[in-house]
């Protein structure tokens, strides 16, 4: 398991706790991360938690626009926070290709959500990436275009 995947898992666990408890202090968050022996947070996990939580209103507006026949209050807390992390990554982390962000979100949803979470998260993030014109974000890094003849 990669470091970023582990970071995403920790971020999801932290956001889930914040979501269930409400606002938490930096000390509460530090204690939370300390409780995961062997899963120390890195800067990536902390950036995801901080960014997704601080930008949750913007992210939730983006999600609400992309949800079809669904609403934010109907989302499970797991699916909602997986989506928040992924939308934050799509918007604020240009070095991570959109397809990587979406694939990682699907895996988190399958692991921590219910039997339909992976498919649901995939559909929502596909809509978000399409609407924000971010489907090809980061692809030039992975598939360099050859010069035209």
Rosetta blueprint (number, residue, H / E / L):
1 X L
2 X L
3 X H
4 X H
5 X H
6 X H
7 X H
8 X H
9 X H
10 X H
11 X H
12 X H
13 X H
14 X H
15 X H
16 X H
17 X H
18 X H
19 X H
20 X H
21 X H
22 X L
23 X L
24 X L
25 X L
26 X H
27 X H
28 X H
29 X H
30 X H
31 X H
32 X H
33 X H
34 X H
35 X L
36 X L
37 X L
38 X L
39 X L
40 X L
41 X L
42 X L
43 X H
44 X H
45 X H
46 X H
47 X H
48 X H
49 X H
50 X H
51 X H
52 X H
53 X H
54 X H
55 X L
56 X H
57 X H
58 X H
59 X H
60 X H
61 X H
62 X H
63 X H
64 X H
65 X H
66 X H
67 X L
68 X L
69 X L
70 X L
71 X L
72 X H
73 X H
74 X H
75 X L
76 X L
77 X H
78 X H
79 X H
80 X H
81 X H
82 X H
83 X H
84 X H
85 X H
86 X H
87 X H
88 X H
89 X H
90 X H
91 X H
92 X H
93 X L
94 X L
95 X L
96 X L
97 X L
98 X H
99 X H
100 X H
101 X H
102 X H
103 X H
104 X H
105 X H
106 X H
107 X H
108 X H
109 X H
110 X H
111 X H
112 X H
113 X L
114 X L
115 X L
116 X L
117 X H
118 X H
119 X H
120 X H
121 X H
122 X H
123 X H
124 X H
125 X H
126 X H
127 X H
128 X H
129 X H
130 X H
131 X H
132 X L
133 X L
134 X L
135 X L
136 X L
137 X L
138 X L
139 X H
140 X H
141 X H
142 X H
143 X L
144 X L
145 X L
146 X L
147 X L
148 X L
149 X L
